[in-house]
Amino acid sequence: MAAGAPRIFVSHLSGVAVFDPNGDQVGRVRDLVVMLRVGHRPPRLLGLVVELPTRRRIFLPMTRVISIESGQVITTGVLNVRRFEQRPTERLVFGDLLDRRVKLMETGEEVTVLDVSVQQLPARRDWEVDRVFVRKGRKGGAFRRGRGETLTVEWSAITGMSLEEQGQGAETLLATFEQLRAADLANMLHHLSAKRRAEVAAALDDDRLADVLEELPEDDQIEILGKLKSERAADVLEAMDPDDAADLLGELPVEERERLLGLMKPGDAADMRRLMAYEERTAGGLMTTEPIVLRPDATVADALARIRNPDLSPALAAQVYVCRPPDETPTGKYLGTVHFQRLLRDPPYSLVSALVDDDLQPLAPDAALPVVAGFFATYDMVAAPVVDESGSLLGAVTVDDVLDHMLPDDWRETEYHLDEGAA
């Protein structure tokens, strides 16, 4: 664990207030959601169960948590208010782990779990359960009278709560392949039976499933999406890159497509409709509507802070686009691009408006795929802006989407092997 990283015992989080960045309370913590793993690896903390003032309980992913300190939780302010539903891979800390009888590995003695602590991993946003506070003695008499020795041990020092010991199905498979990249997990999923594929997809969290869907062949995407509840399918589409989600929606029957669009947030649905209005093999059809957009008075420090977002692909993080307000696509007048390397060479207080590269003509939304590919090859770009006739930034095309549309339709189903001894 990182030096100085706070260790938090979950009993201290029960009922803690949850605030948005403006200081407004949005709810209270009612439980924590973890995913058990195979072997003696500690559970991963996925998020919090938050009770809203309306008494509805929702899931708050740890990726949306800014800080946990001073008896409060601060969020990014982005909440999905769909009612929390526990998935097969998930365990509730208060509901499922506490008061459980487990054994100490060293002595085989039975103990009762009274509390667990969580800690953030170094240089990452992931959180893990790292220690367990237990009481020796039987669960009855002595325990209830407050007697029995208590001690804190590492998670690896207990046995009785690993996936193998609980005999789980799809979740054991998921835990085994937890470290796989989305593309590799998608390949594994593609080769499973339809029944098993549906079980695994149902057990994945929305963000992970969105990443995996983007890497699957079209038929698998449609099959999996069709087996999800409509509300969850809409949530997963919102979590996907807008261009990939629009491509998937475009393959669905009109009635199903409109139902899902109606369940999405209005802003996300508007982006989907805008993207679907373009031909698929054009810059408009290839682009994402979520590049990094900054106003002219933003600084290099502001730009670097946005680029550090771990949810961004390397291609989108390679540059920022400077535009006049509004800075949501379609933006105000597009002024130019600032490349990552230039940001590293200038002082943090420099204005991005003084660093823009405005020599290259941006892509038009109706630029055909060969034109887009030629642009990338000619100028050694990994992403390029798409600007309409009025000069507004509509989005950005990334090199991975260009490659995706230039390769054969079945390229995802082809086995590629990198020979270590190849010249």
C-alpha positions in Angstrom: 0.0 0.0 0.0 1.1 3.6 -0.6 2.8 5.3 2.3 0.3 7.5 4.1 -2.7 6.1 2.2 -5.6 6.2 4.7 -6.9 3.0 6.0 -10.6 3.2 6.8 -12.6 0.7 8.8 -16.0 0.3 7.2 -17.9 0.6 10.5 -16.9 4.3 10.4 -18.6 4.7 7.1 -22.1 3.5 8.1 -24.5 6.4 7.7 -21.8 8.9 6.6 -23.1 11.8 4.5 -22.3 11.9 0.8 -21.8 15.3 -0.8 -21.3 16.6 -4.3 -18.4 19.0 -5.2 -20.6 22.0 -4.4 -21.1 20.8 -0.8 -24.8 19.7 -1.3 -25.7 16.5 0.5 -26.9 13.8 -1.9 -27.4 10.9 0.5 -25.8 8.6 3.1 -23.7 5.5 2.9 -25.7 2.4 3.8 -23.3 -0.3 2.6 -20.1 -1.1 0.6 -20.0 -3.3 -2.4 -17.0 -5.6 -2.9 -16.0 -8.3 -5.4 -14.5 -11.5 -4.0 -11.5 -13.0 -5.8 -9.9 -16.3 -6.2 -7.2 -17.6 -3.9 -6.2 -15.3 -1.0 -6.3 -12.1 -3.0 -8.2 -9.4 -1.0 -11.6 -8.3 -2.3 -11.8 -5.3 -4.5 -14.0 -2.4 -3.3 -16.3 -1.6 -6.2 -18.4 1.2 -4.7 -20.9 2.4 -2.1 -24.6 1.8 -1.6 -26.0 5.3 -1.1 -29.4 6.1 0.2 -31.0 9.2 -1.3 -33.4 11.5 0.6 -36.2 9.7 -1.3 -35.1 6.5 0.4 -34.0 5.0 -2.9 -30.7 3.2 -2.7 -28.3 3.6 -5.6 -24.8 2.4 -6.5 -21.9 4.9 -6.3 -18.8 3.5 -8.1 -15.5 4.3 -6.4 -14.4 5.9 -9.7 -17.0 8.6 -8.8 -15.6 9.1 -5.3 -13.2 12.1 -4.9 -12.3 11.6 -1.3 -13.4 9.8 1.9 -12.3 11.9 4.9 -13.5 13.7 8.0 -16.6 11.6 8.3 -17.9 12.5 4.8 -17.7 11.2 1.2 -17.2 13.7 -1.6 -18.3 12.6 -5.1 -17.8 13.9 -8.6 -21.5 14.9 -8.6 -22.3 12.4 -11.4 -24.8 9.9 -9.9 -26.9 7.2 -11.6 -30.2 7.1 -9.7 -31.2 3.7 -10.9 -32.1 1.6 -7.9 -29.2 -0.6 -6.7 -29.4 -4.2 -7.6 -26.7 -6.6 -6.2 -25.0 -8.7 -8.9 -23.8 -12.3 -8.6 -20.1 -11.3 -8.3 -20.8 -8.7 -5.6 -21.0 -8.9 -1.8 -22.3 -6.3 0.6 -19.8 -5.7 3.4 -22.4 -5.0 6.1 -25.0 -7.4 4.7 -22.8 -10.4 3.8 -19.3 -10.2 5.3 -19.7 -8.8 8.8 -20.6 -11.3 11.5 -19.4 -14.2 9.3 -17.6 -17.1 10.9 -14.2 -17.7 9.3 -11.0 -19.5 10.3 -7.5 -18.2 11.0 -5.1 -19.8 8.5 -2.3 -20.3 11.0 -4.2 -22.1 13.8 -7.5 -23.2 12.2 -9.4 -21.4 15.0 -12.9 -20.1 14.2 -13.3 -16.3 14.6 -16.1 -13.9 13.9 -15.6 -10.9 11.5 -16.5 -7.7 13.3 -15.1 -5.2 10.9 -12.9 -4.8 7.8 -10.7 -2.0 6.6 -10.3 -0.7 3.1 -7.4 1.2 1.6 -6.6 2.8 -1.8 -3.9 1.2 -3.9 -0.9 3.3 -4.7 -1.0 5.4 -7.9 -4.4 4.0 -8.7 -8.1 4.6 -8.1 -8.7 1.0 -7.1 -9.6 0.2 -3.4 -9.2 -3.2 -1.7 -10.2 -4.7 1.6 -6.8 -5.2 3.3 -7.5 -6.1 7.0 -10.1 -7.9 9.0 -11.0 -7.2 12.7 -12.1 -10.4 14.3 -13.1 -11.9 17.7 -12.1 -15.3 18.9 -14.6 -17.6 20.6 -17.9 -19.0 19.6 -20.6 -16.8 18.1 -23.0 -17.4 20.9 -22.5 -16.8 24.7 -19.0 -15.3 25.0 -19.4 -13.2 21.9 -22.6 -11.7 22.9 -21.4 -11.0 26.4 -18.5 -9.0 24.9 -15.8 -11.5 25.9 -13.2 -13.1 23.7 -9.9 -11.8 22.4 -10.1 -9.4 19.4 -7.3 -8.9 16.9 -6.7 -7.4 13.4 -5.2 -9.6 10.8 -4.4 -9.4 7.1 -7.1 -10.6 4.7 -4.7 -13.4 3.6 -4.6 -14.7 7.2 -8.3 -15.9 7.1 -10.0 -18.7 5.2 -13.6 -19.2 4.4 -14.5 -16.3 2.1 -12.7 -17.0 -1.2 -14.7 -17.7 -4.3 -13.5 -21.3 -4.5 -14.6 -22.0 -1.0 -18.0 -20.5 -1.7 -18.4 -22.6 -4.9 -19.4 -19.7 -7.2 -20.0 -20.1 -10.9 -19.6 -17.2 -13.4 -18.1 -14.9 -10.8 -15.1 -17.3 -10.2 -14.5 -17.1 -14.0 -14.7 -13.3 -13.9 -12.3 -13.1 -10.9 -9.8 -15.4 -12.7 -9.7 -13.1 -15.7 -10.0 -9.8 -13.8 -6.7 -8.5 -14.9 -7.3 -9.1 -18.6 -7.6 -6.2 -20.9 -11.0 -5.5 -22.3 -10.1 -6.8 -25.7 -8.8 -10.1 -24.3 -11.8 -10.6 -22.0 -14.0 -9.9 -25.1 -12.2 -12.6 -27.0 -12.8 -15.0 -24.1 -16.4 -14.1 -23.9 -16.9 -14.6 -27.7 -15.8 -18.2 -27.4 -18.2 -19.0 -24.5 -21.6 -20.6 -25.0 -24.5 -18.1 -25.4 -25.8 -19.1 -21.9 -22.4 -18.7 -20.2 -21.8 -15.4 -22.1 -25.1 -14.0 -20.8 -24.2 -15.0 -17.2 -20.8 -13.4 -17.4 -22.2 -10.2 -19.0 -24.8 -10.0 -16.3 -22.1 -10.2 -13.6 -19.9 -7.5 -15.0 -20.3 -3.9 -13.8 -21.6 -1.3 -16.3 -18.2 0.3 -17.1 -16.4 -3.0 -17.6 -19.2 -4.4 -19.7 -19.2 -1.2 -21.8 -15.5 -1.6 -22.4 -15.9 -5.3 -23.4 -18.8 -4.6 -25.7 -16.7 -2.2 -27.7 -14.3 -5.0 -28.4 -16.8 -7.6 -29.4 -18.2 -8.5 -32.9 -21.4 -6.9 -33.8 -23.5 -10.1 -33.5 -22.3 -10.6 -29.9 -23.0 -7.0 -29.0 -26.6 -7.2 -30.1 -27.1 -10.6 -28.4 -25.7 -9.4 -25.1 -27.5 -6.1 -25.1 -30.8 -7.8 -25.9 -30.5 -10.0 -22.8 -30.1 -7.1 -20.4 -33.0 -5.3 -18.8 -33.8 -2.1 -20.7 -32.7 0.3 -18.0 -29.4 -1.5 -17.6 -28.9 -1.7 -21.4 -29.3 2.1 -21.5 -26.8 2.6 -18.7 -24.2 0.4 -20.5 -24.7 2.3 -23.7 -24.1 5.6 -21.8 -20.9 4.1 -20.4 -19.6 3.2 -23.9 -17.7 5.6 -26.1 -20.4 7.6 -28.0 -19.3 6.6 -31.4 -19.3 2.9 -30.5 -22.7 3.2 -28.8 -24.1 5.0 -31.8 -22.9 2.2 -34.1 -24.5 -0.4 -31.9 -27.8 1.5 -31.7 -27.8 1.9 -35.4 -27.9 -1.9 -35.8 -31.0 -2.4 -33.6 -34.6 -2.4 -34.8 -36.1 1.1 -34.8 -38.5 0.4 -32.0 -35.9 -1.0 -29.6 -33.5 1.8 -30.5 -36.0 4.4 -29.6 -36.9 2.7 -26.4 -33.3 2.7 -25.3 -32.7 6.3 -26.3 -35.8 7.3 -24.3 -34.2 5.7 -21.2 -30.9 7.5 -21.6 -29.9 10.9 -20.2 -31.2 13.6 -22.6 -27.7 14.8 -23.3 -26.3 11.3 -24.1 -29.3 10.5 -26.3 -28.8 13.8 -28.2 -25.2 12.8 -28.9 -26.3 9.4 -30.1 -28.9 10.8 -32.5 -26.4 13.4 -33.8 -23.8 10.7 -34.5 -26.3 8.4 -36.2 -27.2 11.2 -38.6 -23.8 10.8 -40.3 -22.8 8.0 -42.7 -20.9 5.3 -40.8 -17.7 5.5 -42.9 -17.2 9.3 -42.6 -15.4 11.5 -40.1 -18.8 12.4 -38.5 -19.7 8.7 -38.2 -16.3 7.8 -36.8 -15.9 10.6 -34.3 -16.5 10.7 -30.6 -18.4 13.7 -29.2 -16.3 13.7 -26.0 -12.8 15.1 -26.7 -11.0 17.4 -24.3 -12.3 20.9 -24.9 -10.9 24.0 -23.2 -11.6 27.7 -23.4 -8.9 30.1 -24.5 -8.3 31.4 -21.0 -7.5 27.9 -19.7 -3.9 27.2 -18.6 -1.4 24.5 -19.3 -2.1 23.3 -15.7 -5.8 23.0 -16.5 -5.0 21.0 -19.7 -2.7 18.6 -18.0 -5.2 18.0 -15.2 -7.8 17.0 -17.9 -5.3 14.8 -19.7 -4.5 12.9 -16.5 -8.1 11.4 -16.5 -7.4 7.7 -16.5 -10.7 7.0 -18.3 -9.4 8.7 -21.4 -7.9 6.6 -24.2 -4.3 7.4 -25.0 -5.4 8.9 -28.4 -7.9 11.3 -26.8 -5.3 12.2 -24.1 -2.7 13.2 -26.8 -4.2 16.7 -27.4 -6.7 19.2 -26.3 -9.0 21.3 -28.5 -9.3 25.1 -27.8 -12.7 26.6 -28.6 -14.8 29.6 -27.6 -17.8 28.9 -25.4 -19.8 26.8 -25.3 -17.3 24.1 -24.6 -19.6 21.2 -25.0 -19.7 19.7 -28.5 -20.9 21.2 -30.8 -18.8 24.0 -29.4 -18.3 27.7 -30.2 -15.6 28.7 -32.7 -12.8 26.1 -33.0 -9.4 27.9 -32.5 -6.9 25.0 -32.8 -5.3 22.1 -31.2 -2.6 21.9 -28.4 -0.6 18.7 -28.5 0.5 16.9 -25.3 4.2 17.4 -26.0 3.8 21.2 -26.3 2.0 21.2 -22.9 5.0 19.6 -21.3 7.3 22.3 -22.7 5.5 25.3 -21.4 5.0 26.7 -17.9 1.8 25.7 -16.0 0.5 29.3 -16.0 0.7 29.7 -19.8 -2.6 30.1 -21.6 -3.5 27.4 -24.0 -4.7 30.0 -26.5 -1.1 31.0 -27.0 0.0 27.4 -27.8 -2.6 26.4 -30.4 -1.6 24.6 -33.6 -3.9 26.1 -36.2 -1.9 25.2 -39.3 -3.7 21.9 -40.1 -7.1 22.1 -41.6 -9.6 20.1 -39.4 -11.7 17.3 -40.9 -15.1 18.0 -42.3 -17.9 15.7 -40.9 -18.6 14.3 -44.4 -15.0 13.4 -45.1 -14.9 9.8 -46.4 -12.9 7.1 -44.6 -10.0 7.1 -47.2 -9.6 10.8 -46.7 -9.5 10.5 -43.0 -7.0 7.7 -43.1 -4.8 9.7 -45.5 -4.9 12.6 -43.1 -3.7 10.5 -40.2 -0.9 8.9 -42.3 0.3 12.2 -43.8 0.5 14.1 -40.6 1.3 11.3 -38.1 -1.8 12.0 -36.0 -3.4 9.8 -33.4 -6.6 12.0 -33.2 -8.0 14.8 -35.3 -10.7 17.4 -34.8 -14.0 17.4 -36.8 -15.3 20.8 -37.5 -18.5 21.9 -39.3 -19.0 24.7 -41.9 -19.8 27.2 -39.1 -16.4 26.5 -37.4 -17.8 24.6 -34.4 -16.0 21.5 -33.1 -18.3 18.5 -33.4 -15.9 15.9 -32.0 -12.7 14.0 -32.7 -11.7 11.0 -34.7 -9.1 8.7 -33.1 -6.8 6.4 -35.0 -8.2 3.2 -33.4 -11.6 3.9 -34.9 -10.0 4.5 -38.3 -8.2 1.1 -38.1 -11.4 -0.6 -36.9 -13.2 0.4 -40.0 -10.4 -0.3 -42.4 -9.7 -3.9 -41.2 -11.9 -6.8 -42.5 -15.3 -7.0 -40.8 -14.3 -10.3 -39.1 -10.9 -9.0 -37.8 -12.0 -9.3 -34.1 -12.5 -13.1 -34.7 -9.0 -13.6 -36.0 -6.3 -15.0 -33.8 -3.2 -12.8 -33.8 0.1 -14.1 -32.4 3.2 -12.0 -31.8 6.3 -14.2 -32.3 9.0 -13.2 -29.9 11.7 -14.3 -32.3 10.4 -12.4 -35.3 12.8 -10.0 -36.8 
